[in-house]
Every structure is written in structure tokens, then in C-alpha cells.
Amino acid sequence: SRPREAKYARLSHWANRTGIDRGEPSILRYAFHSTVGSRGVFSLTPIWILSVWGLCVWAFKTKDDKGLRAFGVGALTLTVVFFAFFLTRDQGDRNYGGMSCWSRWFFPLVPLFVPALLPIVDKASKSRLLRGVALAALFWSAASAAFPTWNPWVAPWLYDIAVNWGWMKPY
């Protein structure tokens, strides 16, 4: 039975990973591209930068509402732990969530980030500049989300640009 197992191990994609399934060898490169690089949560959906800002407002500036403060501290802590967990995985797991349009490992954070936009929206209602920044971030995020509507298993548009312009090599 051993020769048969060896034969199938040679034939298995998972035993001889290639492309994106091989994983990113560099943790620093993986951290960069997962956050602000070609497959980044914040580069593809900059609206979440405003959410992190909103969590910071709730965690560190809210004095009278202990529930919002607890939510802000808890969500920020969970976000840091979540990122640290996925960014420090073994090389085979550092694959940007596979061949998908966004790093799917970070989807579970979305329910925390949506309500965290509230304090920033309140601030934006009083500032024309911040309102413009928020609308630009929302437009950029919506465009990134709309890019793969015909097929979610495509590389993000930022990755395509980086490869086409010679900034990085394809997987």
C-alpha cells in the first residue's frame, strides 16, 4: 500500500502546492499584502479604516457609555488577535484566503466594523472634508466589491494592476 500512497501523493495538488496555494514564504510580505497591499483588507475596502477609527473613538474617547466602550475595546482586541492569528500561520495557510477577490479570512470582522462606522458618520455630518473622505472610501470599497460580481474566484483588481504594471510577479 505504500507505493500506492506515494503515487497519489505525487499526483495530489495539496502535496505539491503551486501558485497561491503554495503560500507566502515571508510573514512581513503576507502582513503587508493582507492589510494594505494587493489583497489588503484596508486597501481594497478603505471604509474599514474608518471603522477602526470608530472603534478607537468608542474604546478611548467614550466616557459616559460603558457598553460602547466595552464594545470598542473588545472589537479592537478581537481584531488584533484575529489579524495576528492569520498573519502568523504556517506558510501553507498564508495564501490570502486562496484565489478569491478579497482576503476571505477577514470576513468575520465585518459585523464588528459596520456599527463602528457610526461615530465617524456623526463626525462626517459636521465636516465637509471628512464627508468627502468617507464617500471616497465608500465608493472605493463598493467598486472593489463590485469588481468580481461575475466570479468571486478571481484575483482582486489591485493585484491585477500590480502584476500588469510590473510591480509584482504573478503567483
N, C-alpha and C positions, 0 to 999 in steps of 0.2 A: 504494500500500500504506500510505502514511502516514495518510490519513483513516480507514482501517480500524483501524489500531493505536490511533489517538486514540479511536475509538468504543469499543473494548474496554477501553482504559484508564479511560474514564469509567464503564464497567459493572463493572469489577473492584473487588471488595471491598478488595483489598490496595492498590490505587491511591488509594482513598478510604476509609481506615480509619475505623471508628466504634467507639464503646463502648470496651471494654477493649483491643481490638486497636489503638486509636489510640496507646496507650502513655501512661505517666505523664510529664507535662512536667517535674515537679520531681524532681530526684535525691534531695533530702532527704526528700520525702514518700514516694518509692519506697523509700528505705532504711528509713524508719520502718515502713511497712506490710509490707515484706518480712521484717522481723525481729520486731517486737513489735506491729504494728498488726493491721488486719483480715484480712490474708493472711499474717501473720507465722509464720515457722518456729518461733519460740520462744513466741509467744502461742497458737498452735494446738496445738503439741506441746512443752509445757514440760519434758518429760522430757529433751529435748536440752540444756536449760540445765545439767542435772546431768551430761550427757556432756561438755560444755565444761569444767565444773568438774573432772571426772575427767581430762580431757586435761591440764589445768593441774597437777593433782596429779602425774601421770606426768612432765610436762615439767620441773617446777620443784622438786618435793619428793622424787622418787625418786633416791636416791644410789647404791644398790647394783646396780640392774639397768639397764645401758646400753641394752638393747633396748627396755624400756618408756619410758625417757627419750627415745630416738630416735623411737619411735612417737608419743609425746605432742607433741614439738616438730614433727615432720613433719606430723602431723594438724592441729595448730593453725595452722601456716604455710599448709597447703593450704586450710584453712577460711577464713582471712583472705583469701588470694589469690582463692579461689572467690567469696566474697561481693563483694570489690572488683570483680572482673571483671563479674559480673552487675549490680551496682548502678550501674556507670558505663557501661553500654551506651547506644546511641543511643535516642532516645525510642520508636521503633517496637518495640524489643526490651524496653523496660521495661514489660511487660504482665503482671507477676506470674505468668508461666508460662501465660498465657491463661486461659480460662474453666475453671478446674479447682478442686478442693476444697482444694488446698494448692499452694504455690509449687513446681511440679514441677522447676524449675531446680535445686533443692537436694537432690533425691533421691540423687544420687551421694555425698553426705556420710554417708548413713545407715550404710553399712558401717564407717565410721570411728567413728561415735558409739555404736554398740551395745556394742562391747567396752570403750569408755571409761566405761561405767556401773559397771564392776567395782570401782574404788576407792571409789566413792560407796556402792555396795551394802554393801561391807565396813564403811564408817563407819556406815551406817544400821543395821547389825546391832547396834551398840553404843549407839545413841541413839534413844530413843522419838520424840523430836521430829523428827529427820531422817527416820526411818522414815515418820512421818506425812506429812511434806512430799513424800517420794519417792512414796508411794502416791497422794497427791492429784495430783501431776504425772503419774503413770502413768494414773490414772483420767481426767483431763482430756484427755490425749493419745489414749487409747483412744476416748473419746467423740467427739473430733474426727475420728478415723479412721473411726468407725462412721457418722457423720452422712451421708456421701454413698454409702452402700452400694448404694442403688438406682440412682445415676447419678453417676459421678465428675466429670461436666462441669457441676457446679453451683457456685455461689459458696460459700465457707466460711460456716459458721454465724455466725462473728463479724462477717463482712461483712453478712450479712442483719440481724443485730441492729443494727449501726451505721447501716444505711440506714433500718430501720424505726423506730428511736428518734430519727432526725433528726440523728445525729452526723456523717454524711457524705452526699453526693449519690451516687446510683447512677451507674454508668458508662454 
